[in-house]
Amino acid sequence: MAKKTTSVTDEHLKTFPEKIAQRLTQIRFRIEELKADGLFVNYLPNIRYLTNFSGSAASMIILHDSIWFFTDDRYEEQVQTELYPLPNLQIHITRDIWNYLIEKKLLKGISALAFEADKLSYQDVINIRNLIRPVKFKPGEAIVEPYTMPKSPEELENIKKACKMSEEVFNIVLKNFKPGMTEKELAAEIVYQARKLGSEGEPFPTIVVSGKRSSMPHGSPSDKQIKSNEIVTVDFGCIVNGFCSDISRVFAIGKCTKEQKSIYELLIKAKENAIAQIRPFVNGKLVDQAARSMIAKAGYGDYFQHSLGHGFGIMPHEMPLITFRKENEIIPEGCALAIEPGVYLPKKYGLRVEDDVYVIKDSAKHLTKAPEELLVI
């Protein structure tokens, strides 16, 4: 049950990114479109985008003139220093949000609450609806994510640091690599060096695949030893202040074949051709096609089956999706994108090159840059 309610009032306001106020304004327009009085948000990445809260338990209700933030007593001290000082922010410490709202009669005057339809289970929706009647609990789609795609300057700085850190990690790992290491050992080395440089964790499980196993785009590291004359593909990221990077790199042990070198150079050209098409409001399908058509023309179209890329930020995979599978995925100004063409020849080997970019007024700016030629160590 409830323990305490506190508030952040105007006289206590410090500063917070201007982008947060814009997001909240846009979300409130969506609430009005849904004919609701507020929005219930339970997805932690969205909560962090709006409040800066980094804990593991929270939810919030965005109303037209205030914000109710809920967490439990484990974070009672943390929220006092971590939350953005948003206008009319009220902090509620409770482990039972809906009964708390009912007991405090906070739902009085509210006729409808919207929620993110893809973030709540069917059973949770039924339970909440039964508890808060006669208040309506209304599903909505794409209420928050469209407004978290464009990153604030402060968020971008964290992403830049994470990207720089990833490139430093890769350079260190190359120097420390010795033939005979297992894929698991190399993955552990990547994680260790990232943590040494200050990464808060891994945005996703680190991928290391070698030899014939490199034909698996998302293969898990195994006990297989990495031997001479093999291709190695790694895919990893770093996290800085909650924001991540996502890069893929390829290198060869001892020597590479002409075909491997040719495919790598093709992927670099396809990646750069796609990046050259990126600008605000372009359709992601067209960007995907810029790379895919080059790969297909070279005879490898059947061996590049996944999407070209995706947005990233707090999560390693966010909107927009850069894919041939979606007709109307528009790329907004200010978003961070990972672009990752690949060619995977079954039971032979695979190569993938992935770089991170940031969308500016009329183009995309590199945050990372893969080597133009296949590295051989």
C-alpha positions in Angstrom: 0.0 0.0 0.0 1.0 3.6 -0.1 3.8 4.9 1.9 4.3 8.5 0.9 3.4 11.1 -1.7 5.8 14.0 -2.6 5.8 16.5 -5.3 8.2 18.6 -7.4 6.9 22.1 -7.5 7.8 25.1 -9.7 10.0 26.7 -7.1 12.2 23.6 -7.0 12.6 23.4 -10.8 16.2 23.2 -12.1 16.7 22.3 -15.7 15.9 19.3 -18.0 16.3 18.8 -21.7 14.0 20.9 -23.8 13.2 17.8 -25.8 11.4 16.3 -22.8 8.9 19.1 -22.7 8.3 18.7 -26.4 7.7 15.0 -26.0 5.2 15.6 -23.2 3.3 18.2 -25.3 3.1 15.8 -28.3 1.9 12.9 -26.0 -0.8 15.1 -24.6 -2.1 15.9 -28.1 -2.3 12.1 -28.6 -4.2 11.7 -25.4 -6.7 14.3 -26.6 -7.0 12.4 -29.9 -7.8 9.2 -28.0 -10.5 11.1 -26.0 -8.8 10.2 -22.7 -7.9 12.2 -19.6 -4.5 10.7 -19.3 -2.0 8.0 -20.4 -0.7 5.1 -18.3 2.9 4.3 -19.2 4.5 1.2 -17.8 7.3 0.5 -20.3 10.6 1.3 -18.5 12.5 2.7 -21.5 9.7 5.1 -22.3 9.6 6.1 -18.6 13.4 6.8 -18.7 13.0 8.9 -21.9 10.4 11.0 -20.2 11.7 11.2 -16.6 15.4 10.0 -16.5 14.4 7.2 -14.0 16.9 4.3 -14.3 15.4 1.9 -11.8 13.6 -1.5 -12.4 10.2 -0.7 -11.1 8.1 2.3 -12.2 5.0 3.5 -14.0 3.5 6.9 -14.6 0.2 8.6 -15.6 0.5 11.6 -17.8 -2.4 14.0 -17.3 -3.2 17.2 -19.1 -1.8 19.4 -16.4 0.3 17.1 -14.2 2.3 13.8 -14.0 1.9 11.1 -11.5 5.1 9.0 -11.1 4.9 5.6 -9.2 7.7 3.5 -7.8 8.2 1.4 -4.7 10.1 2.0 -1.5 13.4 0.6 -2.9 13.7 3.8 -5.0 12.4 6.3 -2.6 15.7 8.1 -2.2 16.8 7.6 -5.8 13.8 9.4 -7.3 14.5 12.5 -5.3 17.8 13.1 -7.1 17.3 11.3 -10.4 14.0 12.4 -11.8 13.8 15.4 -14.1 12.2 18.3 -12.2 9.1 18.3 -14.5 6.3 20.8 -13.8 3.6 19.5 -11.6 5.3 16.2 -11.0 4.0 14.1 -8.1 5.9 11.1 -6.8 3.9 8.3 -5.3 5.6 5.5 -3.3 3.5 2.4 -3.5 3.7 -1.3 -4.5 0.0 -1.5 -5.5 -0.7 1.3 -7.9 -4.3 0.8 -8.8 -5.6 0.1 -5.3 -3.6 3.0 -4.1 -5.3 5.3 -6.7 -8.7 4.0 -5.6 -8.0 4.4 -1.9 -6.7 7.9 -2.4 -9.6 8.7 -4.7 -7.2 10.1 -7.2 -9.3 8.7 -10.1 -12.2 11.0 -9.2 -12.9 13.2 -12.2 -11.1 10.9 -14.6 -13.4 9.3 -17.1 -10.9 7.5 -19.4 -7.2 6.5 -19.3 -5.3 5.4 -22.3 -2.6 2.8 -22.3 0.1 1.6 -24.7 -1.6 -1.5 -26.3 1.6 -3.3 -27.1 3.1 -2.9 -23.6 0.5 -4.5 -21.4 -0.6 -8.1 -21.4 -4.3 -9.0 -22.1 -4.7 -10.3 -18.5 -3.2 -7.1 -17.0 -5.6 -5.0 -19.1 -8.6 -7.1 -17.9 -7.5 -6.8 -14.3 -7.0 -3.1 -14.4 -10.3 -2.5 -16.2 -12.1 -4.4 -13.5 -10.4 -2.5 -10.7 -10.9 1.1 -12.0 -14.5 0.9 -13.4 -16.3 3.1 -14.3 -13.1 4.7 -15.6 -12.5 3.5 -19.1 -9.2 1.9 -20.0 -8.5 2.6 -23.7 -5.8 1.1 -25.9 -3.7 3.2 -28.1 -0.9 2.6 -30.5 2.3 4.5 -31.1 1.6 7.0 -28.3 5.2 7.5 -27.0 7.8 6.0 -29.3 7.3 8.4 -32.2 8.4 11.2 -29.9 11.4 9.4 -28.5 12.9 8.7 -31.9 14.4 12.2 -32.1 17.1 12.5 -29.5 17.9 15.5 -27.4 21.4 17.0 -27.6 22.1 15.6 -24.1 21.0 12.1 -25.2 23.1 12.3 -28.4 26.2 13.1 -26.3 25.7 9.9 -24.4 25.2 7.9 -27.6 28.4 9.5 -29.1 30.4 8.4 -26.0 29.0 4.9 -26.3 29.9 4.7 -30.0 33.4 6.0 -29.4 33.8 3.5 -26.5 32.8 0.6 -28.8 35.4 1.5 -31.4 38.1 1.7 -28.7 37.0 -1.7 -27.4 37.3 -3.3 -30.8 40.8 -1.9 -31.3 41.9 -3.2 -27.9 40.4 -6.6 -28.5 42.1 -6.9 -31.9 45.5 -6.3 -30.2 44.8 -8.8 -27.5 43.4 -11.5 -29.8 45.3 -14.8 -30.2 44.4 -17.6 -32.5 43.0 -20.5 -30.5 40.8 -18.4 -28.4 37.3 -19.7 -28.3 34.3 -17.6 -29.4 33.2 -17.4 -25.8 36.6 -16.2 -24.6 36.6 -13.5 -27.3 33.1 -12.4 -26.3 34.2 -12.3 -22.6 37.2 -10.1 -23.7 34.9 -7.7 -25.5 32.6 -7.4 -22.4 35.6 -7.1 -20.0 37.3 -4.3 -22.1 34.0 -2.4 -22.4 33.5 -2.5 -18.7 37.1 -1.4 -18.1 36.4 1.6 -20.3 33.3 2.5 -18.4 30.4 0.8 -20.1 27.4 0.2 -17.8 26.7 -3.1 -19.3 25.8 -4.9 -22.6 22.8 -3.6 -24.6 22.3 -7.1 -25.9 24.2 -10.4 -25.7 27.5 -10.0 -27.5 27.7 -12.0 -30.7 31.0 -13.7 -31.7 30.8 -16.2 -34.6 33.8 -17.6 -36.6 34.5 -19.9 -39.6 31.3 -21.7 -40.9 29.4 -20.4 -37.8 29.7 -16.8 -39.1 27.0 -17.6 -41.6 24.5 -17.4 -38.7 23.6 -13.7 -38.4 22.8 -13.9 -34.7 24.7 -16.9 -33.6 25.7 -17.2 -29.9 29.3 -17.5 -28.9 30.3 -21.2 -28.6 33.3 -23.2 -27.3 34.6 -23.4 -30.9 38.2 -22.3 -31.2 38.9 -19.5 -33.7 41.5 -20.8 -36.1 43.8 -19.5 -38.8 42.2 -18.6 -42.2 38.8 -18.0 -40.7 36.4 -15.1 -40.8 35.3 -13.7 -37.4 32.2 -11.5 -37.0 31.5 -9.7 -33.8 28.4 -7.6 -32.9 28.3 -5.7 -29.6 27.6 -2.4 -28.0 28.4 -0.2 -24.9 26.1 1.8 -22.6 26.8 5.3 -21.3 24.3 7.0 -19.0 21.6 4.5 -20.2 22.3 5.1 -23.9 23.8 2.5 -26.1 25.8 1.8 -29.3 25.5 -1.1 -31.7 28.3 -2.0 -34.1 29.4 -5.1 -36.1 32.9 -5.7 -37.2 34.6 -8.4 -39.3 38.2 -9.6 -39.4 40.1 -12.5 -40.8 42.8 -14.7 -39.1 46.0 -15.2 -41.1 44.6 -14.5 -44.5 41.3 -14.0 -46.4 40.1 -15.1 -49.8 39.4 -12.9 -52.8 35.7 -13.6 -52.4 35.7 -12.6 -48.7 37.6 -9.4 -49.5 35.2 -8.7 -52.4 32.1 -9.2 -50.3 33.4 -7.0 -47.5 34.1 -4.2 -49.9 30.6 -4.7 -51.4 29.1 -4.3 -47.9 31.1 -1.2 -47.2 29.9 0.4 -50.5 26.3 -0.7 -49.9 26.3 0.7 -46.4 27.7 4.0 -47.5 25.3 4.2 -50.4 22.4 3.7 -48.0 23.7 6.2 -45.6 24.0 8.8 -48.4 20.2 8.4 -48.9 19.3 9.2 -45.3 17.8 12.6 -44.5 14.8 13.7 -42.5 11.4 12.4 -43.7 12.8 9.8 -46.2 11.1 6.4 -46.3 13.2 3.7 -44.6 12.3 1.3 -47.4 14.1 3.5 -49.9 17.2 3.5 -47.7 17.0 -0.3 -47.4 16.7 -0.6 -51.2 19.8 1.6 -51.8 21.9 -1.1 -50.1 19.9 -4.2 -51.0 19.9 -3.4 -54.8 23.7 -3.3 -54.8 24.0 -6.6 -53.0 21.5 -8.2 -55.3 23.3 -6.9 -58.4 26.5 -8.4 -57.2 24.7 -11.8 -57.0 24.2 -12.1 -53.2 20.6 -10.9 -52.9 19.4 -14.2 -51.6 22.0 -14.1 -48.9 20.9 -10.8 -47.3 17.6 -11.5 -45.7 17.3 -9.3 -42.6 16.5 -5.6 -42.5 19.1 -3.0 -43.2 18.9 -1.2 -39.9 17.0 0.3 -37.0 16.9 3.1 -34.5 18.6 2.9 -31.2 19.0 4.8 -28.0 18.1 3.5 -24.5 17.2 0.3 -26.3 19.5 -1.3 -28.9 16.5 -1.8 -31.2 14.0 1.1 -31.5 11.8 2.8 -34.2 12.3 3.5 -37.0 12.9 0.2 -38.7 14.9 0.5 -41.9 13.5 -2.4 -43.9 12.0 -3.5 -47.2 9.1 -5.1 -45.2 7.5 -1.8 -44.1 6.0 0.6 -46.6 5.7 3.8 -44.7 8.5 4.0 -42.0 9.6 7.6 -42.1 12.9 8.6 -40.7 12.7 11.7 -38.5 15.4 14.3 -37.9 17.4 13.7 -34.8 17.2 9.9 -34.6 20.2 7.6 -34.2 20.3 4.7 -36.7 22.3 1.5 -36.9 22.9 0.4 -40.6 24.0 -3.2 -41.0 24.1 -4.9 -44.4 25.3 -8.5 -44.4 26.0 -11.5 -46.7 25.7 -15.0 -45.2 26.7 -18.0 -47.3 25.3 -21.1 -45.6 27.9 -23.5 -44.2 30.7 -21.3 -45.6 30.9 -18.0 -43.8 29.1 -14.7 -43.3 30.1 -11.0 -43.0 28.2 -8.1 -41.6 29.3 -4.4 -41.3 27.3 -2.2 -39.0 27.8 1.5 -38.3 25.9 4.0 -36.3 24.7 7.4 -37.7 22.8 10.4 -36.6 20.2 12.1 -38.8 20.8 15.9 -39.2 19.0 18.5 -41.4 19.9 17.2 -44.8 21.9 14.0 -44.3 23.3 11.5 -41.8 26.4 12.0 -39.8 28.7 9.0 -39.0 29.0 8.2 -35.3 31.2 5.1 -36.1 33.1 4.1 -39.2 34.1 0.6 -40.1 37.5 0.0 -41.8 37.2 0.3 -45.6 39.2 -2.9 -46.1 38.8 -6.3 -44.5 41.2 -6.5 -41.5 43.6 -9.4 -41.5 45.5 -10.2 -38.2 
